[in-house]
């Protein structure tokens, strides 16, 4: 079994910063790509960015230059530093792990999400 848990969300003013964490637990052998997604009320889920197993990162245009994703493969953790937050960044942020290998099988796993609210 694999479980992903996000943390670090909260209420901040525009221009502020937050650092989100995602921790994968279980008898995990390896994890492929990991990504951050967000969903605001009335809008579809959006991929914020992701980091590959090799450490390469890619970001959506709306957050490029403001958000930074990193991972720690030894501890199966992923982080996202969010700077210069805007009102449009308000959403529930969820982490995703692809190709989580355990019990001789590959799984895709999602966390429960953490709320980020940016006020002006």
N, C-alpha and C positions, 0 to 999 in steps of 0.2 A: 504494500500500500504506500502511496505517496500523498503528501499533503503540502500545499503551498499556503503560506500565511503572509499577508502584507501588513505593514505597519508604517507609521510615520505621517499619515494624513492629519489634517487639522484645518483650522481656520486661520488664514493669514490675510494681510492687506496686500493690495496690488503693489508689485515691486518687491515683495518679500520672497523668502526662500523656504523650501521644504526638502527633506531628504527621505525618500521612500525606500523601504527594504522589503525584500521578498525572500523568505527562507523555505527551502524545500526539505522535507524530512521523510524518513523512511529508509529502507534498505536499498538505497540508490547506488547503482554502479556508475552511471554516467548520465549526463543531460546534454541534449543538443542545444538548439537555439532557445533563448529565453527572451521574452518581450514584455513590454508594458502596454496596456490598453486602457482606454478610458471611455466612459459613456456618460454624457450629460443628459438631463431630462429632455425628452422629445427628440433626441438625436441618436443616430446609430452608433454602435461601438466603433471606435477609431483606434488604430494602432499608432501609438505614440512613438515607439522605436523598439529596436531589438538589438541583442548582442549574440553573436554566434559562439559556438563552442570554442572557436579559435580566438575570440576576443574582438572581432570586427563588429563595429556598430553602425547603425543607420537610423536616421530620425525622420519623422514627418516634417514637412515644411513649416508647419505652424509652431514647432518647438525647437527647430534647429538653431543652434547657437545659444539657447537658453537652458536646455536640459542635457544632462550627461548620464549615460548608462554605463554601468560597470558590473563585473561579476567576480565572484570568488569561487572557483571550481572546487577547491579543496574543501569548502564548507557548503557548497551548493547554495550560494546566496547571490542575489542580484540587487543592485541598488540603482536609484535614479535621483540625482541631484537636480532639483528644479529651482532655477533662479529667475528673477525678474518676472514673477508670476503675474498673470493677467486674469481678468474676470472670465474670459473665455476658457481658461484652464480649469475652471470649476467642474468637477466630475467625480465619479467613482472610478478609481484607478485599480486595475486588476493586473496581476502578473500571470504569465503563461510560460510553461515549460514544455517544450516539444521533445519527443524522443527520449523520454525519461526511461532509462533501462533498469529494470529490476525484475526479479522473478522470471527471468528468461523471456521478457516481453517488453515492448516499447509502449509507453503511455504518453498521452498529452494531458496535462494537468493545469487546472486553473485555481487561483486563490479566490477568497471570498470578497475581496475588494476593500479598499480604504478610501474614505471620503476626503476629498480636497475641496475646500471652499475658499474662494478668493473674493474679498470684499474691496470696495473702492471708497 
